[in-house]
Amino acid sequence: MVTTRRTTVAVVGGGPAGVVLGLLLARAGIAVEVVERHDDFNRDFRGDTVHASTVRLLDELGLGEAFRSLPQSRLDDFSLPMPDGSRLLLGDFSRLAPPYDHVAMVPQWDLLDMLVTAARAEPSSTITMGTAATGVIVENGVVTGVHLTPRSGPGERTELRADVVVACDGRGSTVRDAAGFRPVSSSVPFDTWWFRLPRRDGDTASALVPAFSEADVLLSFPRPDYHQVAYFAPKGSDARLRAEGVEAFRARVARLRPDFAERVGAIGSMDEVHVLDVRMDRLRRWWRSGLLCIGDAAHAMSPAGGVGINLAVQDAVATATVLAPALRAGRSGAGLDRDLARVQRRRTPPAVVVQAAQSVLHRVVFERAFAGRLGDGPPLLPVLLARYVPPVRGLYARGVAFGPLPEHAPAWARR
């Protein structure tokens, strides 16, 4: 049995982009339904960096106090280790104006719960959990809705009809694939293995410093109660690492971070080490009549720089800013084509700039590390600029904290 219901905007995917878009459209008085395939947001090893551009947006939305009450830690700078054992300060967030002078580390489930609570306070907002979008409804060449199925077992299938569908369901987007879009991939030299280690009193929590040893790279992110750790190795290394076993993996971590040596026993088995198949890709065209892709569904980002969440949130703000007036004017379906194209024109430049910067970072850091060439030190020009021209550290920090072309909340969404 198939039932049908209707909304104005169907948002598929309850990640940061989808939930922010739903909240903004609801504050414009537009009927919006956000559909999330999981029953909750409690999943480990999702992107948890909340950059200044997103914190500023939350302040504009009147959610700053609620956000700052969430459990979080902060990163005040980022550095590179030098061959002589010293540390080169590349980006100094203290050079930015407070309160946007750091990167917040917040569990993504807490951030999403806060945003969903705000969205549910809006009369025109609906959040549907535990329901998967399995395909798109196309009539006369126009996407007019999505097919929905309960994720847990057999259940009633639903057709969710909408004036426009927005795919926010990530780099493996079902909606994007069902609509016939195929992203163009860029080469990425590594995959990432995520795991947790206990945090102790006195652990440094305010700086982000990668660790290098021979051909290994490790990065740790402080949490209030633990360290979230990322180990980087050449793409396709997962089978080899698992075959070597957990003792060999613990030894790799201890070699990279001697201060973690006494706690690597917390990695009980390789089942506790979760691999991320890192991809970087981008759609040539983000839309077709009745459908728009944003966030990772339009441009999957490398974890380098931790900017994926923030770029997706900025996409959502631009989408709401463009679509809300058009929808209130009565445009729908093919009548929104110019508006959907406008969103892509507005948000393609930031995606291109960030992916280009990530590609450079892949070449000068990760590829050199895997080739055992980081002993020569990082590239000379960034070192000289950061070391002898201190304002450059603020420019680097600003690029990370706000990114290119950050968005502001539209006036009608502010509280």
Protein Blocks (a to p, Z undefined) as FASTA:
>chain_A
ZZddddfbdcehjbfklmmmmmmmmmnopacddddfbfblcdghiafbdcfklmmmmmmn
opmmmmmmpgcdddfbdcdddfkopacdfbdfklpccfklcccdddfklmmmmmmmmmmm
pmkbccdehiacfbdcdeehiafbdcdddfehcadddddddfbdcdfebjklfklmmnop
acdddddfbdcddddddddehiafkbccdddehjaccdddddfkbccddddddehilmmm
mmnommlmmmmmmmmmmmlmmmmmmmmbfklpccddddddddfblbdehiacehjllocc
dfehplmmmmmmmmmmmmmmmmmmmmmnopahjllmmmmmmmmmmmmmmmmmmmmmmmmm
mmmmmmmmmnopmmnopafklmmmmmmmmmlmmmmmmmmmnoghiacddfklpZZ
